[in-house]
Amino acid sequence: MKYQINEEQLVKEFIPKIKIIALNLKSTLPKNVELDDLIQEGIIGLIQSYRRFKPEKGVSFYTYALKRIKGAMLDYLRKIDWLPKETRSLVKKYEDLVYESKEDEYLDDDFIAKKLHIDLGDLNKIKFSISKRQILNLDDYFSSDEEEIWTEENEEENDPEVVAYKEILKEKLKESISMLTDREKLILSLYYDEGLTFKEIGKVLEITESRVSQLHSAIIIKLKKKVTGSE
């Protein structure tokens, strides 16, 4: 039986959660990304989830809707992605710099910009590109099998080779996460499992929001290098 509520009521019911998801994403992005745009994309994702939901799959509508809401926001971020060719090499240099820093070492933007010989504008572009890649799929690796919803738009992911590849990545990622420090694991848990913003995590850990953002970047860069074997 379909979720029994009309679309207008549905939006009213979900709008607080949509705003929280949008704020979480916004906290990792530059100021030029508008919160209202993310919320609007989230509403579109909600309506799509309502129209495509298949209760026979055995997943709650709430779970499916949240996945589609965040997915719609991430699709939007992918569409507006743009990074000049000459800046791409700087992304790796930035990742290496953050990766090689000590856990208790805070690198402010001015220091990083000087190290990379760029201005703050270019640094923001680099951080924007990296942030979007970081938030795209990490939490998807931990979605349980019963939460997977195969619709017309992603049925190709049922390909055995694709499924096997994703399983290998998932296992590598889990193994890499097990090697993180307790604080790094806590940051991942608070952000991806509990849905806290960087500001909220900062209050829990008694550090600044910008420091949480940098630690999050360092963790994801570390995991990326371990999973891809590029350490």
Buried (B, 14 or more C-beta within 10 A) or exposed (E): EEBEBEEEEBBEEBBEBBBBBBBBBBBBBEEEBEEEBBBBBBBBBBBBBBEEBEEEEEBEBEBBBBBBBBBBBBEBBEEEEEBEEEBEEBBEBBBEBBBEBEEEEEBEEEEBBEEBEBEEEBBBBBBBBBBBBBBBEBBBBBEEEEBBBEBEEEEEEEEEEEEEEBEEBBEBBEEBBEEBEEBBBBBBEBBBEEBBBBBBBBEEBEBBBBBBBBBBBBBBBBBBBBBEEEE
